Amino acid sequence: MNRHQEEGMQAGGADLGEQAVEHVAQYATEICNYERQRLVLTSEPRINELHAQGSELTKHKRGLEDRLHFAPAPHAVKSQRRRVAYYWTTGIALAVAAFFFALLSFEPFRLGWKGWLYCVGVGIVTPFAVEVFLDLWKHEQVMKAVAMAVFLAALAGGALLASVRGDLLAQQTQTAEAPVTIEGDGQPAAQPQNSFYDSTRKPLRILMLLFAFAMDLGAGVAIHRAMLLGAAAGDDAEKLTEQLVDVNARLAAIIHEITSLTNAPAAFEARFWRDFYGAMLRQTARKAVTKLLAVILCLSMVAVASVHAVDQKLNLVVLIDLSASVAGKGPDGKTDFEKNVAGVARLLTSVPAGARVTILGITANSFAEPDILLSAEITEDPGYFGERLASGRRQLASAWLKRASQLKPTAKQTDILGALQLGSQLLGQTPDRKKMLLIFSDMRQATHDLDLESGRRIDAASALAQVEPKHLVVDLQGAAVTVLGADGSGFTMTYWEGLKSFWEGYFQRAGASLQTFSAFRAAPDLAAN
């Protein structure tokens, strides 16, 4: 067996081991998900039952709180009874008053016994409706609002009544007729007409309306208070307090059980993975007893590699061309832009752990109007089997494809130098990281400062002489640059060679290392770098 065959078999064994670990983790994930779903479905009926019990206990609690609010203290039972009698007397008196006022209103119509029936209904219906309304709502704010309405109506009616009394007093103090009549002096002077009734008719109507409103509402409030106090007159405040404490304890137990059932799936999943990884670690430890020295050596090497990896975390900046020059379709029916999008997606599937990724769009004014298409950072913890890193890569590629589906290559110019300036600043923010710049573009700079697209050939030296005086050479010191998709479609080979020479000289002056300048879009394996 030669050396190449041996290396192939070793690589095959490593791939087989990785696939076996991935399958174990996948099956464990499926089992965990199924059990989690089962716990959710089996807990749902009990949770609904507990919600119903909690609703009933809440209503019972509110009833106990209302009864406890009106329950008399042991030394105030007689005072409570007097208050009940007072409210009943007030409510009945106001209802009777409303009956007689209604009777007075119907008297001119001479309805006979039918008028009496109407008046009885009028005197009873409003207090009854108010009492039922207050009993249904049972809210302190509603009770306060009704009491305030009665107070304001009575106060306004009293003010109007005082005004009418004032007018009456003024009328009585006026001289109705001349104090003396002298015979032979002819007809007495005409006296001014009495306007008392005309002036007081409107206030009197409002007065009667307000008092009727106040009496009807007041009768309902008084009867409602009498019934509440009467119902609570026989309650024992201490027993009600004990019942309320018991109800609160039962509600707390229901809340605890609902919370436990709700959190049961998440608790199972955490316990499952803890036991899973713990068992694998224990099994590994048992088999490694005979190789303790080798394990210690491996751990030391891993620790050194981990420290080195921390120092060499990647800062990746990707530039993708959004100009109209990449909108043309090739022989395969796909545009260069679509190929660039797919190349970026493939690139993201090999991003190493702890890497910082930023994707920028190359537009007509890339630096002044930056277009940051995606910015993300991969977790530093790849997971025991690398599952966290694999999941992060999939999410990153999926997010990119979703955002790229909304992009169109419509920029009328191509400002690659502006995008490089922006990328230089992003790379400079993390001097302790490994710097990498990938560009998916035809690299045909086309702006007022530098136009590499209008001519049929490019003089690299002349073009470089243009950018240096304008301070267009950015700082890419220590960055590894890869250019993909620079196909030069529609131009000659001489043009493409000149374009490549220009960018080689440019990146050399910028302090960067140009790794690849290719018309293809084979994205490098970042995990291997």
C-alpha positions as CSV (number, residue, x, y, z in Angstrom):
1,M,0.0,0.0,0.0
2,N,1.5,3.3,-1.0
3,R,1.5,6.5,0.9
4,H,-1.4,8.1,-1.1
5,Q,-3.6,5.1,-0.5
6,E,-2.8,5.2,3.2
7,E,-3.7,8.9,3.4
8,G,-6.9,8.3,1.5
9,M,-8.0,5.6,4.0
10,Q,-7.1,7.8,6.9
11,A,-9.2,10.6,5.4
12,G,-12.0,8.2,4.8
13,G,-12.0,7.1,8.4
14,A,-12.1,10.7,9.6
15,D,-15.1,11.4,7.3
16,L,-16.8,8.3,8.6
17,G,-16.2,9.3,12.2
18,E,-17.6,12.8,11.6
19,Q,-20.6,11.5,9.8
20,A,-21.3,9.0,12.6
21,V,-21.1,11.8,15.2
22,E,-23.4,14.0,13.1
23,H,-26.0,11.2,12.8
24,V,-26.0,10.6,16.5
25,A,-26.5,14.2,17.3
26,Q,-29.3,14.4,14.6
27,Y,-31.1,11.4,16.0
28,A,-30.8,12.8,19.6
29,T,-32.2,16.1,18.4
30,E,-35.2,14.4,16.7
31,I,-35.9,12.3,19.9
32,C,-35.7,15.4,22.0
33,N,-38.1,17.3,19.7
34,Y,-40.7,14.5,19.6
35,E,-40.7,14.2,23.4
36,R,-40.9,18.0,23.8
37,Q,-44.0,18.0,21.4
38,R,-45.5,15.1,23.4
39,L,-45.1,17.0,26.7
40,V,-46.8,20.1,25.1
41,L,-49.8,18.1,23.9
42,T,-50.3,16.1,27.1
43,S,-50.0,19.2,29.3
44,E,-52.5,21.3,27.3
45,P,-55.7,19.7,28.7
46,R,-54.5,20.0,32.3
47,I,-53.4,23.6,31.7
48,N,-56.9,24.5,30.3
49,E,-58.5,22.8,33.3
50,L,-56.3,24.8,35.7
51,H,-57.2,28.0,33.9
52,A,-60.9,27.3,34.4
53,Q,-60.4,26.5,38.1
54,G,-58.4,29.6,38.5
55,S,-61.1,31.7,36.8
56,E,-63.7,30.3,39.2
57,L,-61.5,30.9,42.2
58,T,-60.8,34.4,41.1
59,K,-64.5,35.2,41.0
60,H,-65.0,33.6,44.4
61,K,-62.1,35.7,45.7
62,R,-63.7,38.9,44.4
63,G,-67.0,37.9,46.1
64,L,-65.2,37.3,49.4
65,E,-63.3,40.6,49.1
66,D,-66.7,42.4,48.6
67,R,-68.3,40.7,51.5
68,L,-65.3,41.4,53.7
69,H,-65.4,45.0,52.7
70,F,-69.0,45.4,54.0
71,A,-68.7,42.8,56.8
72,P,-69.1,44.6,60.2
73,A,-66.7,44.3,63.0
74,P,-67.9,42.4,66.1
75,H,-68.5,45.6,68.0
76,A,-70.3,47.4,65.1
77,V,-73.2,45.0,64.4
78,K,-75.8,47.3,65.8
79,S,-74.4,50.2,63.8
80,Q,-74.5,48.1,60.7
81,R,-78.1,47.3,61.2
82,R,-78.9,51.0,61.7
83,R,-77.2,51.8,58.5
84,V,-79.2,49.1,56.7
85,A,-82.4,50.6,58.1
86,Y,-81.3,54.0,57.1
87,Y,-80.6,53.0,53.5
88,W,-83.8,51.1,53.2
89,T,-85.8,54.0,54.5
90,T,-84.0,56.4,52.2
91,G,-84.5,54.2,49.1
92,I,-88.2,53.5,49.8
93,A,-88.9,57.2,50.6
94,L,-87.3,58.3,47.3
95,A,-89.2,55.7,45.4
96,V,-92.4,56.8,47.0
97,A,-91.6,60.4,46.2
98,A,-90.9,59.5,42.6
99,F,-94.3,57.7,42.6
100,F,-96.2,60.8,43.8
101,F,-94.3,63.1,41.5
102,A,-95.3,60.8,38.6
103,L,-98.9,60.8,39.9
104,L,-98.8,64.6,40.0
105,S,-97.5,64.7,36.3
106,F,-100.3,62.3,35.1
107,E,-103.1,64.0,37.1
108,P,-104.1,66.5,34.4
109,F,-104.6,63.7,31.9
110,R,-107.3,62.0,34.1
111,L,-106.2,58.4,33.4
112,G,-107.8,57.0,36.5
113,W,-106.6,53.7,37.8
114,K,-104.4,53.2,34.8
115,G,-102.4,56.4,35.7
116,W,-101.8,54.8,39.2
117,L,-100.3,51.7,37.6
118,Y,-98.1,53.9,35.4
119,C,-97.0,55.8,38.4
120,V,-96.2,52.7,40.4
121,G,-94.1,51.4,37.5
122,V,-92.3,54.8,37.2
123,G,-91.6,54.8,40.9
124,I,-90.1,51.3,40.9
125,V,-88.4,50.7,37.5
126,T,-85.6,53.3,37.7
127,P,-84.4,52.3,41.3
128,F,-84.7,48.7,40.3
129,A,-82.6,49.2,37.1
130,V,-80.0,51.2,39.0
131,E,-79.7,48.5,41.6
132,V,-79.4,45.7,39.0
133,F,-76.8,47.7,37.1
134,L,-74.6,48.3,40.2
135,D,-75.0,44.6,41.2
136,L,-73.8,43.4,37.7
137,W,-70.8,45.7,37.4
138,K,-69.7,45.6,41.1
139,H,-67.0,48.0,40.5
140,E,-65.9,50.7,42.9
141,Q,-65.3,53.2,40.1
142,V,-68.8,52.7,38.7
143,M,-70.3,53.2,42.2
144,K,-68.3,56.4,42.6
145,A,-69.5,57.6,39.2
146,V,-73.2,57.0,40.0
147,A,-72.8,58.6,43.4
148,M,-71.1,61.6,41.8
149,A,-74.0,62.0,39.3
150,V,-76.5,62.0,42.1
151,F,-74.5,64.5,44.1
152,L,-74.1,66.9,41.1
153,A,-77.8,66.6,40.1
154,A,-78.9,67.3,43.7
155,L,-76.5,70.2,44.0
156,A,-77.5,71.7,40.7
157,G,-81.2,71.2,41.6
158,G,-80.7,72.8,45.0
159,A,-79.0,75.8,43.4
160,L,-81.9,76.2,40.9
161,L,-84.4,75.9,43.8
162,A,-82.6,78.6,45.7
163,S,-82.7,80.8,42.6
164,V,-86.5,80.2,42.3
165,R,-86.9,81.1,46.0
166,G,-85.0,84.3,45.4
167,D,-87.3,85.2,42.6
168,L,-90.3,84.4,44.8
169,L,-89.0,86.6,47.6
170,A,-88.3,89.5,45.2
171,Q,-91.9,89.1,43.8
172,Q,-93.4,89.2,47.3
173,T,-91.5,92.4,48.2
174,Q,-92.8,94.3,45.1
175,T,-95.9,96.5,45.4
176,A,-98.6,94.8,43.5
177,E,-101.0,97.8,43.4
178,A,-101.1,101.5,44.3
179,P,-101.3,102.1,48.0
180,V,-104.2,104.6,47.6
181,T,-106.9,105.4,45.1
182,I,-108.2,109.0,45.0
183,E,-111.7,109.5,43.7
184,G,-112.2,111.9,40.9
185,D,-108.7,111.5,39.6
186,G,-109.7,109.4,36.7
187,Q,-108.4,105.9,35.9
188,P,-105.5,104.7,38.0
189,A,-102.2,104.3,36.3
190,A,-101.6,100.8,34.8
191,Q,-99.4,98.6,36.9
192,P,-96.7,96.5,35.3
193,Q,-97.6,93.0,34.3
194,N,-96.5,90.2,36.7
195,S,-93.7,88.1,34.9
196,F,-92.7,85.9,37.8
197,Y,-94.2,82.7,36.4
198,D,-92.8,83.3,32.9
199,S,-89.3,83.9,34.2
200,T,-89.2,80.9,36.6
201,R,-90.9,78.4,34.3
202,K,-87.6,77.2,32.6
203,P,-85.5,77.0,35.7
204,L,-88.4,75.1,37.4
205,R,-88.5,72.6,34.7
206,I,-84.7,72.0,34.9
207,L,-85.0,71.9,38.7
208,M,-87.7,69.2,38.5
209,L,-85.7,67.2,35.9
210,L,-82.5,67.3,38.1
211,F,-84.4,66.3,41.2
212,A,-86.2,63.5,39.5
213,F,-82.9,62.2,38.1
214,A,-81.3,62.5,41.6
215,M,-84.2,60.8,43.3
216,D,-84.4,57.9,40.9
217,L,-80.6,57.3,41.0
218,G,-80.4,58.0,44.7
219,A,-83.2,55.4,45.4
220,G,-81.3,52.8,43.4
221,V,-78.0,53.5,45.2
222,A,-79.7,53.5,48.6
223,I,-81.4,50.1,47.9
224,H,-78.2,48.7,46.5
225,R,-76.2,49.8,49.6
226,A,-78.9,48.4,51.9
227,M,-78.9,45.0,50.2
228,L,-75.1,44.9,50.3
229,L,-74.9,45.8,54.0
230,G,-77.9,43.6,54.8
231,A,-76.2,40.6,53.1
232,A,-73.0,41.2,55.0
233,A,-74.7,42.0,58.3
234,G,-74.5,38.3,59.3
235,D,-70.9,37.7,58.0
236,D,-68.1,37.0,60.3
237,A,-65.0,39.1,59.2
238,E,-62.6,36.6,60.7
239,K,-64.1,33.6,58.9
240,L,-64.2,35.6,55.7
241,T,-60.5,36.4,56.1
242,E,-59.6,32.7,56.7
243,Q,-61.6,31.8,53.5
244,L,-59.8,34.5,51.5
245,V,-56.4,33.2,52.7
246,D,-57.4,29.7,51.7
247,V,-58.5,30.9,48.2
248,N,-55.3,32.8,47.7
249,A,-53.3,29.7,48.6
250,R,-55.3,27.6,46.1
251,L,-54.7,30.2,43.4
252,A,-51.0,30.2,44.1
253,A,-50.9,26.4,43.8
254,I,-52.7,26.6,40.5
255,I,-50.3,29.2,39.2
256,H,-47.4,27.1,40.3
257,E,-48.7,24.0,38.5
258,I,-49.5,25.9,35.3
259,T,-46.0,27.4,35.3
260,S,-44.5,23.9,35.9
261,L,-46.5,22.4,33.1
262,T,-45.7,25.2,30.7
263,N,-42.0,25.0,31.4
264,A,-41.9,21.1,31.4
265,P,-40.9,20.8,27.7
266,A,-38.0,23.3,28.1
267,A,-36.9,21.6,31.3
268,F,-37.0,18.2,29.7
269,E,-34.9,19.5,26.7
270,A,-32.3,21.0,29.1
271,R,-32.2,17.8,31.2
272,F,-32.0,15.6,28.1
273,W,-29.0,17.4,26.6
274,R,-27.3,17.6,30.0
275,D,-27.5,13.8,30.4
276,F,-26.7,13.2,26.7
277,Y,-23.4,15.1,26.8
278,G,-22.6,13.9,30.3
279,A,-23.0,10.3,29.2
280,M,-20.8,10.8,26.2
281,L,-18.1,12.5,28.3
282,R,-18.2,9.8,30.9
283,Q,-18.0,7.1,28.2
284,T,-15.1,8.9,26.6
285,A,-13.3,9.2,29.9
286,R,-13.6,5.5,30.7
287,K,-12.0,4.5,27.3
288,A,-9.3,7.1,27.8
289,V,-7.9,5.8,31.1
290,T,-5.3,3.7,29.4
291,K,-4.2,6.7,27.3
292,L,-3.9,9.3,30.0
293,L,-0.6,10.7,28.8
294,A,-1.8,11.0,25.2
295,V,-5.0,12.7,26.4
296,I,-3.0,15.2,28.4
297,L,-0.8,15.9,25.5
298,C,-3.8,16.3,23.1
299,L,-5.5,18.6,25.6
300,S,-2.4,20.7,25.8
301,M,-2.2,20.9,22.0
302,V,-5.9,21.8,21.8
303,A,-5.5,24.5,24.4
304,V,-2.6,26.0,22.5
305,A,-4.6,25.8,19.3
306,S,-7.6,27.3,21.0
307,V,-5.5,30.3,22.2
308,H,-4.0,30.6,18.8
309,A,-7.6,30.5,17.3
310,V,-8.7,33.2,19.7
311,D,-5.9,35.4,18.5
312,Q,-6.6,34.6,14.9
313,K,-10.4,35.1,14.8
314,L,-11.5,36.3,11.3
315,N,-12.8,39.7,10.3
316,L,-14.3,39.0,6.9
317,V,-15.6,41.9,4.6
318,V,-17.3,40.9,1.4
319,L,-18.0,43.3,-1.4
320,I,-20.6,42.4,-4.0
321,D,-21.2,44.4,-7.2
322,L,-24.7,46.0,-7.5
323,S,-24.0,47.9,-10.7
324,A,-25.7,47.4,-14.0
325,S,-22.5,46.0,-15.5
326,V,-23.2,42.6,-13.8
327,A,-26.8,42.4,-15.0
328,G,-26.0,40.8,-18.3
329,K,-26.8,37.1,-18.8
330,G,-24.3,34.5,-19.8
331,P,-24.6,31.4,-22.0
332,D,-26.2,29.5,-19.0
333,G,-29.0,32.0,-18.8
334,K,-27.8,33.4,-15.4
335,T,-26.6,36.9,-14.8
336,D,-23.2,37.7,-13.3
337,F,-25.1,39.1,-10.3
338,E,-26.9,35.9,-9.7
339,K,-23.7,34.0,-9.8
340,N,-22.1,36.4,-7.4
341,V,-25.0,36.0,-4.9
342,A,-24.6,32.2,-5.1
343,G,-20.9,32.5,-4.6
344,V,-21.4,34.6,-1.4
345,A,-23.8,32.0,-0.1
346,R,-21.3,29.2,-0.7
347,L,-18.6,31.3,1.0
348,L,-20.8,31.8,4.1
349,T,-21.1,28.0,4.6
350,S,-17.4,27.8,5.5
351,V,-17.1,30.7,7.9
352,P,-15.1,29.7,10.9
353,A,-16.2,30.0,14.6
354,G,-15.9,33.4,16.1
355,A,-15.8,35.1,12.7
356,R,-17.2,38.6,12.1
357,V,-18.9,39.0,8.7
358,T,-19.9,42.2,6.9
359,I,-21.3,42.2,3.4
360,L,-21.3,45.6,1.5
361,G,-22.8,46.6,-1.8
362,I,-20.8,48.2,-4.5
363,T,-22.9,51.0,-5.8
364,A,-22.5,54.3,-7.7
365,N,-21.5,56.1,-4.5
366,S,-20.3,53.3,-2.2
367,F,-18.5,55.4,0.4
368,A,-20.8,58.4,0.8
369,E,-24.0,56.2,0.7
370,P,-22.9,52.9,2.3
371,D,-25.1,49.9,1.6
372,I,-24.5,47.4,4.4
373,L,-26.4,44.3,3.2
374,L,-25.6,42.0,6.1
375,S,-23.6,42.2,9.4
376,A,-23.2,39.2,11.7
377,E,-20.9,37.4,14.1
378,I,-20.6,33.6,14.3
379,T,-20.6,32.0,17.8
380,E,-17.1,31.2,19.2
381,D,-18.5,27.9,20.6
382,P,-18.8,25.4,17.8
383,G,-20.6,22.9,20.0
384,Y,-19.5,19.4,21.1
385,F,-20.1,18.0,17.6
386,G,-19.8,21.2,15.7
387,E,-23.6,21.5,15.6
388,R,-23.8,25.1,16.8
389,L,-21.3,26.2,14.1
390,A,-23.1,24.3,11.4
391,S,-26.4,25.8,12.5
392,G,-24.9,29.3,12.5
393,R,-23.6,28.9,9.0
394,R,-26.9,27.7,7.7
395,Q,-28.7,30.6,9.4
396,L,-26.2,33.1,7.9
397,A,-26.5,31.7,4.4
398,S,-30.3,31.7,4.6
399,A,-30.4,35.3,5.9
400,W,-28.1,36.3,3.0
401,L,-30.2,34.6,0.3
402,K,-33.4,36.1,1.8
403,R,-31.9,39.7,1.6
404,A,-30.3,39.1,-1.7
405,S,-33.7,38.2,-3.2
406,Q,-34.6,41.9,-2.8
407,L,-31.5,43.3,-4.5
408,K,-31.3,44.4,-8.1
409,P,-28.0,45.4,-10.0
410,T,-29.2,48.8,-11.1
411,A,-26.4,51.2,-10.1
412,K,-25.4,53.3,-13.1
413,Q,-21.8,53.5,-12.0
414,T,-19.3,51.2,-10.2
415,D,-17.6,52.8,-7.2
416,I,-15.2,50.0,-6.1
417,L,-12.7,52.4,-4.5
418,G,-15.4,53.8,-2.3
419,A,-16.4,50.4,-1.2
420,L,-12.7,49.5,-0.5
421,Q,-12.5,52.7,1.7
422,L,-15.5,51.5,3.7
423,G,-14.1,48.0,4.0
424,S,-10.7,49.4,5.1
425,Q,-12.4,51.1,8.0
426,L,-14.3,48.0,9.0
427,L,-11.2,45.9,9.0
428,G,-9.3,48.5,10.9
429,Q,-11.8,48.3,13.8
430,T,-10.4,44.9,14.8
431,P,-6.6,45.0,14.6
432,D,-6.3,41.8,16.6
433,R,-8.2,39.8,14.1
434,K,-7.2,38.2,10.8
435,K,-8.3,40.5,8.0
436,M,-9.8,39.1,4.9
437,L,-11.5,41.0,2.0
438,L,-13.4,39.1,-0.7
439,I,-14.7,41.0,-3.8
440,F,-17.4,39.6,-6.1
441,S,-17.2,42.1,-9.1
442,D,-16.1,42.6,-12.6
443,M,-13.7,45.2,-11.1
444,R,-14.5,47.7,-13.8
445,Q,-14.3,50.9,-11.7
446,A,-16.4,53.6,-13.4
447,T,-16.7,56.9,-11.6
448,H,-15.6,60.5,-12.2
449,D,-12.4,59.9,-10.2
450,L,-11.3,56.9,-12.2
451,D,-12.9,55.2,-15.2
452,L,-11.6,51.8,-16.2
453,E,-14.6,50.8,-18.2
454,S,-14.9,53.3,-21.1
455,G,-11.6,52.4,-22.8
456,R,-10.7,49.2,-24.8
457,R,-7.4,48.7,-22.9
458,I,-6.0,49.8,-19.6
459,D,-2.6,51.3,-19.0
460,A,-2.0,50.1,-15.4
461,A,0.8,52.6,-14.6
462,S,-1.2,55.5,-15.9
463,A,-4.2,54.5,-14.0
464,L,-2.2,54.1,-10.8
465,A,-0.7,57.5,-11.3
466,Q,-4.3,58.9,-11.3
467,V,-5.4,57.4,-8.0
468,E,-2.4,58.3,-5.8
469,P,-2.6,62.1,-6.1
470,K,-6.3,61.9,-5.3
471,H,-5.6,59.9,-2.1
472,L,-7.7,57.0,-3.3
473,V,-5.3,54.3,-2.2
474,V,-6.8,52.9,1.1
475,D,-5.1,51.3,4.0
476,L,-5.4,47.5,3.7
477,Q,-2.3,46.7,5.6
478,G,-2.2,43.0,6.5
479,A,-5.4,42.1,4.7
480,A,-5.7,39.1,2.4
481,V,-7.7,40.0,-0.7
482,T,-9.5,37.7,-3.1
483,V,-11.2,38.9,-6.2
484,L,-13.8,36.6,-7.9
485,G,-16.0,37.1,-10.9
486,A,-13.6,39.5,-12.8
487,D,-14.5,38.0,-16.1
488,G,-14.1,40.9,-18.4
489,S,-17.2,40.0,-20.4
490,G,-17.3,41.9,-23.7
491,F,-13.7,43.0,-23.5
492,T,-10.5,41.6,-25.0
493,M,-7.8,39.6,-23.2
494,T,-5.5,42.6,-23.4
495,Y,-8.1,44.7,-21.5
496,W,-8.4,42.0,-18.8
497,E,-4.7,41.7,-18.4
498,G,-4.4,45.5,-17.9
499,L,-7.3,45.4,-15.4
500,K,-5.6,42.7,-13.4
501,S,-2.2,44.5,-13.5
502,F,-3.9,47.7,-12.2
503,W,-5.5,46.0,-9.2
504,E,-2.3,44.0,-8.4
505,G,-0.4,47.3,-8.2
506,Y,-3.2,49.0,-6.3
507,F,-3.5,46.3,-3.6
508,Q,0.3,46.2,-3.3
509,R,0.3,50.0,-2.6
510,A,-2.5,49.5,-0.1
511,G,-0.4,47.0,1.9
512,A,-2.7,44.0,1.1
513,S,-1.9,40.6,-0.2
514,L,-3.8,39.7,-3.4
515,Q,-4.4,36.0,-3.1
516,T,-6.6,35.5,-6.2
517,F,-7.8,37.5,-9.1
518,S,-10.1,35.2,-11.1
519,A,-13.0,35.3,-13.5
520,F,-14.4,32.3,-11.7
521,R,-16.4,32.3,-8.5
522,A,-15.0,29.3,-6.6
523,A,-15.2,30.7,-3.1
524,P,-12.2,29.6,-0.8
525,D,-12.8,27.3,2.2
526,L,-12.5,29.8,5.0
527,A,-12.5,27.1,7.7
528,A,-9.2,25.7,6.2
529,N,-7.5,29.1,6.3
